[in-house]
Amino acid sequence: MDYRSYELSRDQRSDLNAKPPKFPADGKLTISLTGATPIHIRIVNEASEPMSGVRVYPWLFQNRTEAGELNTSALKGCFVDKTNSDGEVTLKWIPNRQSQGITFWASKDGFEHNEAATIPPKTTVT
């Protein structure tokens, strides 16, 4: 997965002289796929028992070559994976160009919608 951001970074938004990047005038956009870094997540309840069927999805991506973030909140249906009977899920497609940790959300009917973890790039969580 790759993306391009055509907005100012958060640090630049208050700078009256800063100009946002412009989409290429010829209408052509080049992106590059540089690989993925799998992330393994295990979800347990308060009794440390594995929870199956928990929907897990990333919230923000920050590509180290882009000023803006990719917020997947509106697209979460496209990025959702569910835990198996052992409460585990492996997201094999996480872009390997992250400059900061990725916050993952976990939700299941009958349970409070919670932030599962902010995971640093290239980390396995079990």
Residue, then its C-alpha position, 0 to 999 in steps of 0.5 A: m500500500d502506498y499513498r500521496s498526501y497533498e496537504l501541509s503537515r501539521d507543523q506547517r498548517s499555521d505557517l501563512n507562507a507555506k504552500p501545500p503540494k500540488f497534484p501533478a499538472d499532467g494528472k499522472l501520479t506515480i506510487s511505489l510499492t516497497g513491501a510490507t511488514p506483518i504485525h501479529i496481534r493477540i486480544v484477550n479479555e480481563a481474565s487473559e482468555p483469548m477473544s475470537g471474532v474481534r475486529v482489528y484495524p489500523w487508524l493512522f498511517q504515517n509514511r516517512t516520505e509524506a507530510g500528511e497521514l492516511n486516516t483509515s477511519a472512513l475506510k475501516g471496512c477495507f482494513v478490518d481483520k478478525t481474530n481467530s479462536d486463539g484471539e490472534v490476527t496477523l496483518k500481513w500487508i502493513p506498509n514498511r515505510q512507517s515513520q511512527g507507531i500505528t494505532f490499532w482499534a479493536s471492537k466486538d459486539g457487546f464490548e466497548h470499542n477500544e484502542a488496542a495498541t500503538i505499535p512501533p514500526k516493525t514490531t510483533v505484539t503477542 
